[in-house]
């Protein structure tokens, strides 16, 4: 009877361990899907120094103008005294609605204006062409998503094609893929999207504030990078939200999100997040659930393992005593 109970325990422990692989796979899948949260790792490369990716989401009422990019860079240089500008990377973006038209159709779409190294933080896969050069003299290049490209032209190989944005002639330099993960697809939605530089924004006659500042900065101690970005921007917490992206989907942070859901619900800022941050927050909640489920599933196998290790140690001690008694008789 005792032998049967032991066998049942071992079989149950093995089954639970196998079942735990399912939430573990989903948790790992989320980590691999959200490459936008790994800018620090990609920037670091083989460098032994420690870096962190941080994002600042700003309320529109702050009215942070794209021309203030230089001022932000200067402030960061002051805050990061001793660090050259080559050791960190910065990107800015803002959102609006623009009208895109060709010879046959006019469409109201989501416009994303960018400055700096936006495509380092958002390594969107290209279907055709390439990303526009922020230093381009003409500042007339735009990137379309697949939805907009298909709606206007019925295809994706559009490099060099012309269209109008708010009546201003521009040139298509590339078409990007739509998000592939289900979470990102849900949040991204079916709204066609176009990307363009801050230089082109002025030509379009747009008065669009920057609402997202992203950076990879040296992070010698925890929260160092977030603190430096906050000081460089100089915006109060009521109108901004600083997010530390690095380590966002590690196991301990996933558990922390599950155990402290109130910290994510209660907000003191007036910030509206872009689609990628909303998607990351949904993914955080799901990864927290999977992390907790893994713990629950491995508790019993862990207990069984501890029990058998304890039994093995006791057995070895008993045999050792018996052997010593025989030797010294």
N, C-alpha and C positions, 0 to 999 in steps of 0.2 A: 504493500500500500504506500509506504514511504517512497519507494523507488518510483512508483507511478506518479506521485505528486511532484517529485523532482523533475521527471520527464515532461510533465505538463507545464511546469514553470519555465523550463528551458525552451520548449517549443513556443510558448506564448511570448517569451522575451525575444526570440528570433523573429517571430511574425511582426511584433511591434517595431523592431528595428527596420525590417523591410518596409513596413508602412511609413515609417518616418522618412524614408528616402523620397516619398512623394512630395511632402511640403518642402523638403530640402531642395528638391529639383526646382520647384516653383520659386523659392527664395533666390536661388542662384540665377534663375532665368531673369528675374527682375534686375539683379545686379548687372547682368550682361546687356540687358536692353537699354539701360539708361547711361549711355556713354557720355552724355552731356554733363554727368556728375563726376567725370574722371579727368577733367582738364589739367588738374595739378599733376597727376601721374604721367600724363602725356607730355606736359611741359618739362617735368623733372628729368625724364629720360634716364641717363646713367649718372646724373648728378647725385652726389651723396647728401646734399643739403636738403632740408625739409621745406616743403611748399604746401600751401593750402589754397583751395579754390573757394572764393567767397562771392556772394551776390548781394547787391543792394537794390531793393524794389522801392520805388518812390511814388508818392501820390502826385497826381497831375498838377495839383495846385502849387507844387514846389517850383514848377516852370523852369526846370533845368534845361538850359539851351544847349544844343549840340556844340556850339562854339566854345563852351566851357570845358571841353575835353582837355584842352591845353592846361587850363587852370587846375583841373583834377590831377593831371599828370605831375604838375609842379608841386602840388600839395603832397602827393604820394612820395615824390623824391625827397621832400623835406621830412616827412614822417619816417621814411626808410633811409635815414642818413647812413651813408657808408655802402649802400646797395646801388649798383649801376642800373640804369633803366633796362638793360639787356637781361636782367635777372627776374623781371616780372612782365606780365602781359595784361592788357586791359581791353575791354570792349563795352560799347554803349549801344542802347537800342531804345526805340520808341514806337508807338503804335497809332494808327489812324485808319480812316476809311478813304480810299481814293477811287476815282473812276478810270477804268482801263478800257480802251477801245481800239478796234482795228477798222477796216473798211466796212465791215458788215454788222458788227455788234458792239454794244457798250455795256460794261459790267461794273457793278460796285463791288469792290474787293477789300480784303484786309491788307493794309500796307505796313511793312516793318522797315523802319529806317535804321541803319546801322553805321557805327563808326568803330575804328580800331580793329582788333582781331576777332571779329564776331564768329567767323567760321572755325576758329580754334575751339571756342566754347560750344559751338553747335556744328559738329562735323557731319552735316547733312550730305547724304550720297547724291551725286549728280547723275541724272539720266543722260544728259548731254551738255556739252559746253563746260564752263568753269564759273567760279565765283568772280564777281567784279572786283577790280583793283581799287581800294579806297584812295590810292594816290593817282588814279587816272586823271589826266588833264581835262578830258572832255566831260567826265562825270555824267555820262548818259547811259551807263549800263544797268540793266535790271535783271533779276532772276525770278522766274515764275515757278510755281509748283505745278504738279502734273494736272491737277484739276483745271487750273486756269489755262494751261497750255492746250489741253484737249478741247476745252470749250471754245477758245478763240480760233485755233488753227487745226484742230483734229489730228495733232501729232506732237512729237516731243523733240525732234531734231530741228531746233529753231534758232540755233546760234546765228546771229547777224540779222535776224528778222526785225522789222520795225513795227512799232505800235505807239499809241499815245496814252500818257498818264496825265489826267486832269488837263487834257488838250495839248500837252507838251510832247513833242516827238522824242522817243527814246529807242534804245537798241537792246534786244534780248541777247544776253551773253551766256545764259545757261538755264536749264530746267532741273529742278530737284525732285527727288522721290518723296512720296508722302510717308509719314511715320509708319513703322512696321508693327510695333507692339500694339496690342489691343487697347491698353490704357491710353497711350498717346493718341491713337486713332479716335477714341471716344472724346477726348478733350480737344483735340485739334479741330474736329468737326468737318463739315462739308463746305466751309467758307473758302473760296479761292484766295490765294495769298501771293503777294508780290513783295520782293525785297529790293531796296535801293539804298544808296549812300546818303549821308547827310549833305554832301555837296549837291546832289540832285534834288534833295528835299527843298533847298532854297529856290532852285529853278522852278519847282512845281508850285511855289507860292504857299507852302505849308508852314504853319506856325505850330510845330509839333514838339512838345517837351519830351526830354529823355526820361523814361520811367524805369529803366533797368541798367545798372552798372555792374559788370562782372569783371573779376580780376583773379589772377593767380599771383600770390605774393609770398615772399619768404615767411616762414612760420616757425621761428626758433622755439617758441613755447606755445602751448594751447591758447587759442583765441587771439594770438598776436596779430594775424593777418586781418581778422574781422575788425579788431579794434582800430587798426591803422586805416582801413578803408572808411570806417565810420568817421574818424577824425578828419580824413581828407575831404569828405563830402560836407561835413559840418551841418548835417540836417537832423532835427530832433526826431526822437523815436515815434512821435505821433504821426509823422509824415514819411516814415521810412521803416523798412524791415530788413535787417541784415541776416542772411542765411549762410551757414557754413556747409558747403556742398561736399567737401572732402570727408570721406568716412561715413557718408550719409546712409549707405546701405550695408555697413558692416554689421555683424551679428549683434553686438552689444547695443548699438544704437537702435536696431530694429526692436529689440526687447524693450528698450527704454520708451520707444514710441507706443508700444502696446500697453506698458504698465502706467504710462502717464498721458492718457488721451486728452485730458483737460488742457494741457499746455499747448495743444494744437488747435483747440476749439476757441479758447479765450484769446482775443486779439485786442491790442491797444492802439494799433495803427490804422490808418485809413487807406491802406495800399490795396490796389487791385492787381493780382498776379497775372503774368503772361501765361499762355497755354502750357509752356514747358514746365513752369513751376507748379501749376495746378496738377499736371500729370505726375510730377515727382512726388507731390504730397499724397496723392491717391496711392501711388506705388509704395510710399513709406508705410501707410496704414496696412496695406496688404502684406508687405514684408514683415511687419510687426506681428500680424496674425500668424503667418507661417513660422516665424521664429518661436513664438509661444507654443504652437502646436508641436513643433519638433521637441521642445523641452518636455511636454506632457507625454509624448510617445516614448521617449527614451528613459523616463524616470524609472519605470518598472524594470527594463533590462539593466539599467545602471544598478538598481538595488540588488538584482539577482547576481550581477557581476561582483559587487562588493561582498555579498554574502559568501559566494564561492571562493573569493580571494581570502576572506577571513577564515573559512573552513580549511583552506589549503595551508594557511599559516599555522593554525592550531594543530593540524595533522602533522606538519613538519616539526613543530615544537614537541609534540608527543613522541614522535619517532626519535627525535634527538635525545630526549630524556631517557627513553628506553635504551638507546644505544650507549649512552654515558653510564647508565646503571650496570649494563652488562660488562663494559670495559673496566669499571672500578670495583667489581666484586672480587 
